Amino acid sequence: MRALLVGPLVRRGLGKPAHLTKDQFEAMQEDLCQRLAYMAPDMLAALEEHAAASPSGKDKDRFPIGNQILEWAAQFQPPEESASPLMRAVFAHRLGRDAMAEGWAPELLFHLRRVRRWPGAFEIRKMTEEGRALATRLADIEMRLARDGEVRNDEAEFRARRRAALERCAAISAAVAA
């Protein structure tokens, strides 16, 4: 990781951000190495190229801050859901258990992937409403499939996507319960 991202950026002449001490800069680099260890080498190379083209500082000669690099990394190659400490914490919490029980866990997972922070009350209410509507739609499709033996293609695709999302959430939930 260090050889594919941090080293090349430093060799390109990007210096430490002005607001960080040398120790803080080293700690940021170490943290990046640990957080990005999941990435494939080709994705790290692409991330390095992107980061080199997006330096920080008024003279555009500074190493981008860690949070910015992590955001770019999530766009290039998102971490597995089970690898995120935030996702594990949320699904281990009552919030995650409620989302699983009430059928809106995929909305919670999508929120965590996109925003990368614990949801607030407004966000939870929004996810709950959306998730319940989609759970009702899935139940309706399942009922018609059981009764008629077939559904429209768009409904079958929705069913497959929704079930796959529910399975991903169940896997995360099972991993934190173990």
N, C-alpha and C positions, 0 to 999 in steps of 0.2 A: 504494500500500500504506500509506504513512504517513498519507495523507489519509483512508483508510477505516478504519484500525484505531487507530494510535497517537494521531493527532490527536484523534479523538472521545473516547478514554479520558482523555486529559489535560484536554480541555475539560470533561469530567464531574467533574473535580476529583481524579482519582486521582493521587496523588503517587508519587515514587520510593520503592521499597522501602527500609526503614530500613537494611538491611545493605549497601546499595550506595552507592558514591560517585556524585557527579554524572557523572563520566566513565564509570564502569561502567554507569550507567543509560542514558546515551547510546549506549554500545557495544551494550548489550542491545537497545535499540530498533533500531539499525542492523542488527544480526544478524537480528532478527525480520523486518525489511523484506526482507532478502535471502532468507531461508529461506521466507518465505511469498509470494514473488513469483509462484509458480505458481497461487495461488488466484484463483478467479473473484470479481469484485466483490460479487456477492450473498452468496457464502460468507464473504467478509471482513466484510461488514456483520453477518451472523449471528454470526460469531466475536466481533466487537466487542460486540454485545449480550450475548452469553454472558459475556464477560470482564468487562463492566461490572456484571453481576449477581453476579459471583464475585470481588470485590476481596479483596486480602490485607491483612495487618496486623491488629493487635488491635482497631483501631477500624474495620476494613473500609473504609479510605480509601486503600489503596495499590494501585499498578499490580501485577497478577499477574506473577510471575516468568516469564522467557522459556520455560523448560522446560514450565511448566504451559500456557502459551498454545500452544506447539507440540503438546502432547498433544491439546488441544482441537481444534486445526486438523486434525490427522490423523483425528480422528473426524468432523469436518464434511466434509472433502474431502482424502482421502489423496493424498500426492504420487505421481506416476508412479514406478514402480519404478526406471526408468532415471535418474530425477532424483536419487535418493538417493546421496550419496557412500558411505554405508555399504554399500548393496546393490551398487554398482559394485565396491567394494573386496573384498567377500566373493566375488562371482562372478569376480573377476580372480584371486583367491587359489586355492591348491590345493584348499581346502575347497569352493569353488564348482564347480571343475572336476570334483572327485570326485562331488559331488552330481549334476551333469549326467550324468556317465558312468554312475552307479549308479542313476539314476532317482528320487532323492529330493529333487531341486531344488525342487519345489513346496512341500514341507514346510519347506525352508530359507527360501524366499521368504516363506511365511506367518509363520514365526518372526520374521524381520527386520521385517516390517510390524507385527507385534503388539508385540514387545519392544523393537525399535530398538537392539539391541546385539549384539555379536559373540557367537555361541553358545559355551558351554562344553562340556566333554567329555560330561557327562551329557546335555545337550540334543542334542548331535550324535548320540549313541548312540540316543536316543529317536526323533529324526527319521529316522535311518537305518532303524531297525526298522519304523517306520510306513510310510515311503516304499517299502521293499522289499515289504511286504505289499500296498500299493496298486499298485505296479508289476506284481506277480504277478497281481493281480486284473485289471488292464488287459490284460495279455498273454493271460489266459484268455478275456476278453471278445473280444479281437481274433481269437483262434484260433477261437472258436465262431462269430463273425460271418463269418469267411472260409469256414468249413466249412458252416454252415447258412444263411448269408445274412441272418439276423436274430437279434436278442437281445431280452430283455425291455426295456420302456420305462425302468425304473430303471437298468438296465445301460447302455443307450444314453445316458442323461443323465449317468451317472458317466463314461462314456468321453468324452463331449463336454467336460465340465468338466475332466477330467484332461488331455486333449490341449491344451485352451486354456491351462491352467496351465503345461504343459511348453513350449508355444510362447512364453509370456511370459518364462519363464526362459531359453529359447534366445535371445530377442531381447536380454535384458540381457547375457547371456554374449557374444553377437556384438558388442554395442556396446562392451564393455570390451576385446574382442580387437582391435577396429579401431583 
